[in-house]
Amino acid sequence: MLQLTNEWRFLRTFLAKPLRVASPVPSGRRLAEAIAAQINCADDAVLELGPGTGSVTQAILARGVHPSRLVAIESEPAFVQLLRARFHESRILEGDAFALEQVLRGAECDQPFGAIICGVPVLTQPMHARRSLLSTAIRWLQPGSPFIQFSYGARPPIPPHDHIQVHQAETVWQNLVPMHIWVYRPLAGMHRSAD
């Protein structure tokens, strides 16, 4: 029943705000597991951007990440409320992933993350916004840790730049809408400046 309710919420929000919600349905279980499998170490803090109703969030926790080590940023208020009820031990922040730096600093987050998983619909954004999101995210990662983006596109949704490499980790054909999982990593040490 919860799954049907979540799917209805997702569809309703997608129809109302198609540029802000990536898909008409939540990520399927197979996709969510494939995304979570890209996390290097379950002991590290993980940041999820655009968790929606929490399909991937659940897979991240099932991967072994402790709920208290998970931070999520969601822009849709109804989803924020749902996520806070479902994942009360995790830190659910309401905000725009494209204002990542401001949201994290405003919430007094200061730890680097062992992985950042991005489910926001980047293909609807101008290229400068996509590049800015990726560059900012890389600065919030521990050295060598992945920025994981899933997308409909068969090409990287954010072309790699500034010494960042990308590879396609997997394509999940079993998802209602097939999705590609892209993993970005810096080629050389790019660290967040201390200020």
Phi and psi in degrees as a GROMACS rama.xvg file:
@    title "Ramachandran Plot"
@    xaxis  label "Phi"
@    yaxis  label "Psi"
@TYPE xy
-59.1449  -42.0916  LEU-2
-62.0081  -43.8294  GLN-3
-63.7718  -40.5599  LEU-4
-63.113  -44.3345  THR-5
-63.1517  -42.0554  ASN-6
-64.4222  -39.8322  GLU-7
-65.1712  -43.6052  TRP-8
-58.985  -44.5274  ARG-9
-62.7324  -48.6268  PHE-10
-61.3485  -44.3926  LEU-11
-61.0488  -42.4745  ARG-12
-69.9746  -39.1094  THR-13
-60.4896  -44.5154  PHE-14
-64.9557  -34.7803  LEU-15
-77.4982  -34.3703  ALA-16
-137.913  67.4142  LYS-17
-64.0205  -21.7278  PRO-18
-84.2379  -12.6237  LEU-19
-106.615  -18.3793  ARG-20
-113.839  128.048  VAL-21
-72.2265  -23.0387  ALA-22
-151.419  155.484  SER-23
-74.1187  -13.1499  PRO-24
-135.205  154.941  VAL-25
-63.9891  161.708  PRO-26
-59.418  138.451  SER-27
-71.9486  163.112  GLY-28
-58.7225  -43.3639  ARG-29
-62.9927  -42.3119  ARG-30
-65.3532  -46.8473  LEU-31
-58.2842  -42.5585  ALA-32
-66.0947  -39.5543  GLU-33
-66.6947  -35.8635  ALA-34
-67.2756  -49.4256  ILE-35
-62.374  -28.7992  ALA-36
-64.5528  -16.0871  ALA-37
-80.4095  -7.92843  GLN-38
-71.5989  128.441  ILE-39
-71.5222  -48.1075  ASN-40
-138.395  120.37  CYS-41
-69.4009  -12.742  ALA-42
-80.9436  -15.6106  ASP-43
-83.1608  157.939  ASP-44
-70.1723  144.333  ALA-45
-125.31  139.409  VAL-46
-112.682  128.969  LEU-47
-114.355  128.76  GLU-48
-105.705  124.324  LEU-49
71.1707  55.61  GLY-50
-72.3632  -13.6108  PRO-51
61.7001  -122.275  GLY-52
-95.319  -0.188762  THR-53
103.936  16.8172  GLY-54
-61.2286  -49.0413  SER-55
-72.4566  -35.0601  VAL-56
-54.9106  -46.2268  THR-57
-60.9752  -40.8241  GLN-58
-67.8928  -34.5337  ALA-59
-62.2003  -44.9499  ILE-60
-67.3598  -38.1138  LEU-61
-65.5728  -24.9058  ALA-62
-69.2161  -17.705  ARG-63
116.77  -0.740996  GLY-64
-69.7407  128.258  VAL-65
-68.4173  138.287  HIS-66
-52.1151  -34.613  PRO-67
-72.0176  -13.5352  SER-68
-96.3018  5.27951  ARG-69
-107.393  127.177  LEU-70
-117.516  136.063  VAL-71
-131.704  141.878  ALA-72
-117.755  120.945  ILE-73
-131.229  136.908  GLU-74
-94.0801  -19.7515  SER-75
-87.8419  114.06  GLU-76
-55.4359  -37.7505  PRO-77
-65.7298  -37.3876  ALA-78
-69.6025  -37.7725  PHE-79
-58.2048  -46.9488  VAL-80
-60.6697  -45.3924  GLN-81
-62.1106  -46.3421  LEU-82
-62.8387  -41.0036  LEU-83
-64.4643  -33.2861  ARG-84
-73.551  -40.6179  ALA-85
-75.4241  -38.7387  ARG-86
-123.375  61.0418  PHE-87
-66.4963  -18.9904  HIS-88
-83.8744  -14.7961  GLU-89
-92.51  164.736  SER-90
-98.8335  108.433  ARG-91
-104.912  115.367  ILE-92
-105.688  136.933  LEU-93
-91.7356  123.515  GLU-94
173.342  179.708  GLY-95
-98.5465  123.974  ASP-96
-60.6351  -27.0948  ALA-97
-77.0674  -4.84075  PHE-98
-115.082  41.3954  ALA-99
-52.1665  -48.8992  LEU-100
-58.2524  -48.0329  GLU-101
-65.3842  -40.7566  GLN-102
-64.4142  -46.6105  VAL-103
-67.1374  -43.8146  LEU-104
-67.009  -38.2141  ARG-105
-63.1583  -29.3033  GLY-106
-92.4299  5.38059  ALA-107
59.224  36.749  GLU-108
-82.4033  135.226  CYS-109
-137.41  -1.95113  ASP-110
-85.9786  145.526  GLN-111
-74.3759  152.435  PRO-112
-100.972  149.825  PHE-113
-83.3286  -13.3972  GLY-114
-166.443  146.531  ALA-115
-123.796  125.254  ILE-116
-110.512  125.731  ILE-117
-118.136  117.187  CYS-118
-112.92  11.0103  GLY-119
-76.3809  149.674  VAL-120
-76.5758  85.8616  PRO-121
-71.3742  -25.1006  VAL-122
-65.5414  -17.9395  LEU-123
-86.1749  -2.88003  THR-124
-101.499  151.549  GLN-125
-64.1906  155.774  PRO-126
-59.0666  -38.263  MET-127
-63.0257  -34.7111  HIS-128
-70.0302  -38.9859  ALA-129
-63.4097  -46.7963  ARG-130
-63.6718  -39.3041  ARG-131
-64.5209  -42.8187  SER-132
-58.4527  -48.1285  LEU-133
-63.1467  -46.5095  LEU-134
-61.4225  -42.6175  SER-135
-64.9026  -44.8407  THR-136
-60.1836  -42.746  ALA-137
-59.3503  -37.4081  ILE-138
-67.6915  -22.698  ARG-139
-92.9381  3.42002  TRP-140
-96.599  149.978  LEU-141
-64.968  151.703  GLN-142
-53.8409  131.215  PRO-143
81.1632  -2.38689  GLY-144
-82.2428  156.561  SER-145
-91.7283  146.622  PRO-146
-104.363  117.455  PHE-147
-110.76  119.694  ILE-148
-120.006  131.504  GLN-149
-113.187  143.535  PHE-150
-156.673  155.473  SER-151
-68.2112  -30.988  TYR-152
-64.3973  140.434  GLY-153
-83.7269  -1.00518  ALA-154
-118.88  158.396  ARG-155
-54.5399  126.08  PRO-156
-68.519  -21.257  PRO-157
-123.188  106.908  ILE-158
-58.4764  134.565  PRO-159
-65.26  145.573  PRO-160
-154.604  171.354  HIS-161
49.1712  51.4605  ASP-162
65.097  33.0476  HIS-163
-111.477  133.106  ILE-164
-106.753  157.075  GLN-165
-139.736  144.829  VAL-166
-141.152  154.026  HIS-167
-85.4823  112.478  GLN-168
-77.153  -37.4664  ALA-169
-169.077  153.771  GLU-170
-116.305  127.213  THR-171
-103.483  98.4435  VAL-172
-76.3363  -22.203  TRP-173
-74.61  -13.3049  GLN-174
-67.1953  150.488  ASN-175
-50.9923  -44.6335  LEU-176
-112.78  113.684  VAL-177
-52.5172  138.116  PRO-178
-126.988  146.333  MET-179
-105.837  137.318  HIS-180
-106.795  119.234  ILE-181
-110.496  133.608  TRP-182
-118.044  120.9  VAL-183
-105.908  141.498  TYR-184
-145.812  148.115  ARG-185
-72.7254  142.43  PRO-186
-75.2332  -34.7231  LEU-187
-127.887  168.756  ALA-188
-62.8847  108.178  GLY-189
-111.498  112.757  MET-190
-117.908  148.791  HIS-191
-67.9303  131.666  ARG-192
-72.3966  138.439  SER-193
-80.4755  127.617  ALA-194
